[in-house]
Amino acid sequence: MSDEVVDPLPAAREECEHHCTKLKERLDECNNRVSSRTKTDENCHEEFIDFISCVDHCAMPKAFAKLK
């Protein structure tokens, strides 16, 4: 029987998403706006980075704590 190592980061990120609801709303609004246009130079890179940074700021300490 082998002990399979499970990456704790995805679960920690999912757990932390509720801390970043305003940034998720901004990302969703941007995605909807961009998707509704046929020709646009707009992308949602900034909103995506802001959201992921928020989630990771919360998730990283939780994930590392489970690795110790």
SERO-4910 file (N, C-alpha, C, O; in steps of 0.05 Angstrom, whole numbers):
BEGIN
 pado doro    nc1    nc2    nc3   cac1   cac2   cac3    cc1    cc2    cc3    oc1    oc2    oc3
  Met    A     17    -24      0      0      0      0     18     25      0     35     28     18
  Ser    A     14     42    -20     30     66    -21     14     90    -12    -10     92    -16
  Asp    A     28    108      2     15    133     11     17    153    -12     38    164    -18
  Glu    A     -6    159    -24     -7    178    -46     -8    206    -34    -25    212    -17
  Val    A     10    223    -44     10    251    -35    -11    266    -50    -13    265    -75
  Val    A    -27    281    -35    -49    297    -47    -41    326    -44    -34    336    -23
  Asp    A    -42    340    -66    -36    369    -67    -58    384    -51    -81    383    -60
  Pro    A    -51    398    -30    -71    412    -14    -80    439    -26    -99    451    -17
  Leu    A    -65    449    -46    -70    475    -56    -98    478    -70   -112    497    -64
  Pro    A   -106    460    -87   -133    463   -100   -156    465    -79   -174    481    -82
  Ala    A   -155    448    -59   -176    449    -38   -174    475    -23   -195    487    -16
  Ala    A   -150    485    -17   -147    510     -2   -157    533    -19   -169    552     -9
  Arg    A   -151    533    -45   -161    554    -63   -191    555    -63   -203    576    -62
  Glu    A   -203    531    -66   -232    530    -66   -244    541    -41   -264    555    -41
  Glu    A   -232    533    -18   -241    543      8   -238    573     10   -254    586     24
  Cys    A   -219    585     -3   -213    613      0   -228    631    -20   -228    656    -17
  Glu    A   -241    620    -40   -254    636    -60   -275    655    -48   -279    677    -58
  His    A   -288    647    -27   -309    664    -15   -297    689     -2   -312    708      3
  His    A   -271    690      3   -258    714     13   -255    735     -9   -250    758     -3
  Cys    A   -258    727    -34   -252    745    -56   -276    749    -74   -273    751    -99
  Thr    A   -300    750    -63   -324    752    -80   -325    777    -96   -334    776   -119
  Lys    A   -317    799    -86   -318    824   -101   -300    823   -126   -308    832   -148
  Leu    A   -276    811   -123   -258    809   -145   -269    788   -165   -265    791   -189
  Lys    A   -282    767   -156   -294    747   -173   -317    760   -189   -320    754   -213
  Glu    A   -332    777   -177   -354    791   -191   -342    809   -213   -353    810   -235
  Arg    A   -321    823   -207   -308    840   -227   -298    823   -250   -300    831   -273
  Leu    A   -286    800   -244   -276    783   -265   -299    772   -282   -297    772   -307
  Asp    A   -321    764   -269   -344    754   -284   -356    775   -302   -364    770   -325
  Glu    A   -359    800   -291   -369    822   -307   -352    827   -331   -362    832   -353
  Cys    A   -326    827   -328   -307    831   -350   -310    809   -371   -312    814   -394
  Asn    A   -310    784   -361   -313    761   -380   -339    764   -396   -340    758   -420
  Asn    A   -361    771   -383   -386    774   -397   -385    797   -417   -395    794   -439
  Arg    A   -372    819   -410   -370    842   -428   -353    834   -452   -361    840   -475
  Val    A   -331    821   -448   -313    813   -470   -327    792   -488   -325    793   -512
  Ser    A   -340    773   -475   -354    752   -491   -377    763   -508   -383    751   -528
  Ser    A   -388    785   -499   -411    795   -514   -403    812   -539   -420    819   -555
  Arg    A   -378    816   -542   -368    832   -565   -354    814   -585   -341    795   -578
  Thr    A   -358    821   -610   -344    806   -631   -316    816   -637   -298    801   -643
  Lys    A   -313    843   -634   -286    855   -638   -280    873   -615   -292    893   -610
  Thr    A   -259    865   -600   -250    881   -577   -221    875   -571   -212    852   -575
  Asp    A   -207    895   -562   -180    891   -553   -179    886   -523   -158    879   -512
  Glu    A   -202    889   -510   -203    885   -481   -199    856   -474   -209    838   -488
  Asn    A   -185    851   -453   -183    824   -441   -186    827   -411   -188    850   -401
  Cys    A   -187    806   -397   -193    807   -368   -168    798   -352   -171    788   -330
  His    A   -145    803   -363   -120    794   -350   -117    807   -323   -111    793   -303
  Glu    A   -121    833   -321   -117    847   -295   -137    836   -274   -129    832   -251
  Glu    A   -162    833   -282   -182    823   -263   -176    794   -255   -180    787   -232
  Phe    A   -166    778   -273   -158    750   -267   -135    750   -247   -136    735   -227
  Ile    A   -115    766   -252    -91    767   -234   -100    777   -206    -91    766   -186
  Asp    A   -117    797   -205   -126    807   -179   -141    785   -164   -137    781   -140
  Phe    A   -158    770   -177   -174    749   -164   -156    726   -155   -158    718   -132
  Ile    A   -138    717   -172   -121    695   -165   -101    703   -143    -95    686   -125
  Ser    A    -92    727   -143    -74    737   -122    -88    737    -95    -77    729    -75
  Cys    A   -113    745    -95   -129    745    -70   -133    717    -60   -129    711    -36
  Val    A   -141    699    -78   -146    671    -70   -120    659    -60   -120    645    -39
  Asp    A    -98    662    -74    -72    650    -66    -62    662    -39    -49    648    -24
  His    A    -67    688    -35    -59    700    -10    -72    686     14    -59    683     35
  Cys    A    -96    678     11   -111    663     32   -102    634     32    -99    622     53
  Ala    A    -99    622      8    -95    593      6    -67    583     13    -64    561     24
  Met    A    -47    599      7    -20    589     10    -13    581     39     -2    560     44
  Pro    A    -19    598     59    -13    589     87    -28    564     95    -17    547    109
  Lys    A    -53    561     85    -68    536     92    -55    512     79    -53    491     91
  Ala    A    -47    515     54    -35    492     39     -8    484     52     -2    461     56
  Phe    A      9    504     58     35    498     70     32    486     98     48    469    106
  Ala    A     12    494    113      7    483    139      1    453    138      9    438    156
  Lys    A    -12    445    117    -18    416    114      5    400    104      5    375    107
  Leu    A     26    413     93     49    399     84     69    392    106     85    374    104
  Lys    A     67    407    128     86    403    150     81    379    165     95    373    184
***
